[in-house]
């Protein structure tokens, strides 16, 4: 049985326990500083430990005796938890979209005897596995475009949006520079720009630059594609409203205030849909062709617990990667990129099947 320490018992941590707990293959210890969240985990029959997750030395001590550390914490805690995992000699997984945090995890992972697998959620995460798989079908691929959104099924407010995951992560994506390949060169582009519209199943969406969604894919495909970018999908009008808040009212410079505004104005919903839309074009047998992957995933009950679509896809993404590592289907040491997982093996996995 794999001993796994889950750091963070919030929205995504709850979903992870719903997936991993019933398998009987993992012994879970849930670590958090929030007594109410830990009580919920104890009520589910899980081992718990109260701990300040910002205290890297204390986290390292708590991780000893485990096989895997899985961080479902905000991105700014990732480097400290990663350092603790290195000190404790355990495998490390996280869900961060933050570019700088992932760079620090890469440094921590240098010459590590255990695996460090960051960015294991939806985007970055699953969408990069899909895009890499599609790109391999071309000789060569030319353009690779990734579009992902977590949207309310029944939008009712002016932002046409509900909070479905980490508010810190959302703000981070909307405010930080975005990585891309343009005309064969790596560039950083501004968030909220390069807006476009498209239709899928008769519904019109908009998409615009946001930070972090590519993960390490730009490095993997560097020199092999002409254009590569990631954009977040929303209902039309959302981007303009967010630009008003972030740029015109300058709340992007006052992130704690923006977080407070959003969390007091936008309710959580379990009635959401995750949209994954990847398009690759390039040469195949001498002809210029295009291939797309499109999927909509809705929230559902898992083991009697109702999970939103973003909870389900994020948790399923990291649980599948943990499963693949335990099964020997991923490198067992050093820094591991998401796209090192094979799409067919991911979708065949008991957790990856939630995407299928």
N, C-alpha and C positions, 0 to 999 in steps of 0.2 A: 504494500500500500504506500502511495506517495504522500509524504507529509508536506502539506502546503499551508503557508502563512499568507492569509489574505489581509492586506493592509488597506483599510478603508471600508466602512460598512454602510455607505450611502446608497444612492440609486443603483449604480452599476454593481457595487459590492453585493447588494441584495440579490441582483439577478445572477451573479456568478455563483453564489451559494445555492440558488435554486437549480442551477444546472449541474454543478459539480457534486453537491451534497448527496443526492440520491444514488449516485453511481456505485458507491461502495469502494471505489478505487482510490479515493482521496480522503485523507484525514485532515479536516480543515480546522485551523485556528484563526479566528477573526480578531484583528488587532485594530483598535481605534481609541480615541480619547473621549468619545461621546457615550455617556452612560446609557442613554435611551436606545441608541443604535445597538450597543452591545447586548442590552437586555433582549432586544428583538432576536438577535442571533442565538442567545442562550435558550430562548423559548423554542427555537427551531432545533435544539439539541446539539448545537455546535460549541466547541471550546472557544473561549474568548479571553482576551487580555487587554486591560486598559493601559494605554501608553501614549505619550506625546510623540506623534509621528515625525515631528520636526527634530527630535533628539536622535541623531544618527547613531551615536554610541549605544543608546538604550535599545534602539531598533535592532542593531547588530546582535546584541545579547539575546533579544527575543527570538531572532531567526535561527540561532544555533540549535541543531537537532532537527531542522527541517530540510527538505530537499529543494523546495521552490518557494520563492518570495514573489507574490503577485500584488503589484501596487494598483489599487483603484482610487488613488488619491489625486488631488489637484496637481497640475504639472509642476508647480514650483517646489513640491516635495520630492520629485523624482530623483534628482541628483543625490540628495542625502540618503534616500532609501537604497539607491543603487550602490552607493559607497558602503552602506551597511551590509548589503547582500554580498559584496566582494569580500568584506572582512569576515563574514560568517561562512563563506565558501558554499553558497547556495546559488541555484539558477535564478535569474531575475526576469520578470515580465512586467510591462506597464502598458498604459493606454494613452500616453501623452501625445498631444499634437504639437507640442512646443518644440521649435527647431533648436533653440539654444540648449534646452534640457537634454535633448537627444544627443547633441554634440558632446555634452559632458558625460553622458552614459557611455558613449563610444570610447572616450578616454579612460573611463573606469574599467571598461571591458578589455583594454589592451593587455594581451598575454594572460587573460584570466583562464583558470582551469574549468570554469563553469560558463554556461551560456548566458548572454545578456540580450534579451529580445524585447526591445521597446516598440511602441507604436502599434500595438496588437489589436486595435479595435476595428471600427468600420472604415474610417478615413482620417488618418492613415491606418492601414491594415488591410482588410479584405479587398478594398478597391484596387490597391497596388498589386495584389496577387492576380486579380482578374486582368488588369492592364498588361502586366508582364507576360501572362499566358497568351493573350491575344497578339502581343507584339512578336512573340516567337513564331507565329504562323506566317510571317511575312519575310521576304528576302529582297530588300530590307523593308522594315517599317519606316514610314515617313512622319506621320502625325499621330500623336497619342493624346486623347482628351478625356479627362476624368471629371464626371459630374455626379455629385452626391448631395442629397438633402434629407433631413428629418423634419417632416411637416405635419401640422395638425390636419386631421381628416376634415374637421369642421372649423375652419378659421372664423373668428368673430370680431377680432379687434383690428385697429388700423394698421398694426404691424403684420397682420395675417400670420401670426406666429404664437406658439406657446413654448414655455421652457420645458424641455424634455431631457436635458442632461446638464452637465456642469456649466454654470453661468460664467465662472472664471475662464473655462475653455472657450466658450462662445465669444467672449470679449477679446480674448487673445487672438482668435482666428480673424476677427473683424478689424484688429488694430495693427497687427504685425506684418512685416514684409512677406511677400509670397515668392516662392521659388518656381522657376520655370526654365525651359529651354526654348529659345526663340532663334530661328534661323541657324540652328546648330550650336548656339552659344548659351551658357548658363547666365541667367539674369535674375534679378530680384524686381518684382513688380509691386505696385501699391495695392493694398486691399480695397475691396468695394468697387474696383474699376473693371474695365473691359466687359461691361454688362452685355448679355445676349439673351434672346428668347428662343424657346423651342417648345414643341408640343409632343406629348406622349400619352397615348390612349385617350386622345381628345381633350386633354387638359393642358393649358398653357402655363409654362413656368418661366422664370428668369434665372440666370446663373451669373455669378460674378466672382472675381478673385477673392480668395481667403487663404490664410496662412496655414501651412503644416500638412495639408491633405496629401501631398505627394510622398511624404516620408522620405525614404532613401531612393525612391525610384529614379529621380533625376540623375543620381550618380550611376545607378545600374545601367541606364540607357544612354548615358553621355557618350557622344561620338557615334551613336547608332541610330538616332532619330533626329529629324530636323526641328520638330516642334513638340513640346510636351507641356501641358498645364493642367491645373486642378481648379475647379470652381464649385462653390456651394450653390445648391438649388433652393430657391424660395418661390413663393407666389409673387406675381408682378406687383410692384409697388413697395415691397419690403426694403429693397436696397436704398431707395430714395429716402425713406423714413429713417433708416439707420444712418445715412449720411448726414441728415439733419441733426441727429443726436450726437454723433461722433465728431463731425467736422464743424458744422455751423455753430452748434452749442458747445463744442469743444469738450464734450464729456469723455472723449477718447483719452484726454489728458488727466481725467479724474475718474479712474477706473473703479475705485471703491464706491464712489457716489453712483456711477452708472450701474454697478451691480445691485446696489440697494434699490434704485429706481426699477430696474427690470424685475427683480424678485418680488417687489411689492405690487407690481402692475400686471405681470404676465403669469397666469396660473399654470401649474403643471397639468399635463393631460396624458392619459394612457391610450387615448384614441388618436394615434398618429400613424404615419406611414413613412417608411424609409425608401428612398428612390436611389437606385444605383444605375448609372448610365455611362458606359465606357465606349468610346469609338476610336478605332485604329484604322488608318489607311496606309497603303504602301504597295509594293510590288509582290505579286504572286504569279509564278510561272510567266514572268515577263509582262503581265498586265497590271495596271493600276486598279486596285480594288479596295473596298471598305468593308469592315466587319464591326458590328456593334454587339454589346451585351447590355440588356436592359432588364431590370428586376424591380418589383415593388414588394415590400415585406411589411406586413401589418402586425401590430401588437397582438398577443394571445396569452392564454393561461399556460403556465408551465409548472407541473407538479402542484397544481391548485393555487398558484400565485399568478396574478395578472401582471404581465410585463408589457411595457410599452415597446414599440418597434425599435426605438433606439436603444433601450435597455437590452432587449433580446439580441440585436445584432452586435452590439459592442461586447456584451458578455460572451456570446457564442464565438466571436472572433478570437478573443484571448483564450477561452477554454479550449478551442480547437488547436491553437498553437501550443498550449501546454501539453495537450494529449499527443500531438505529433512529436514533440520533443521527447516525452516519456517513451514513446514507441520507437525512438531512434530514427525518425524521419526528418529531423532537423539537426544541424551541427550541434554538438554537445559542449562547445567551448567558444569563448570569444564573442564578438559582436555579430549578431545574426539579423539579417534584413528580412522583412516580411516576404519579399518576392523570392526568397530561397525556398518557400513552401510551394509545392506543386498544387495547382488549382484542383485537379482531379482528386488528389488525396485529401485536400481540405474539404471539398464538398462531400466526399464519401465518409468523412469523420462524423461521429455521432452528434457533435455540436455544430460542425460546419453544415450539416444537413438543414439547419434552420434557414440557410441562404438558398438552398436548392429549390 
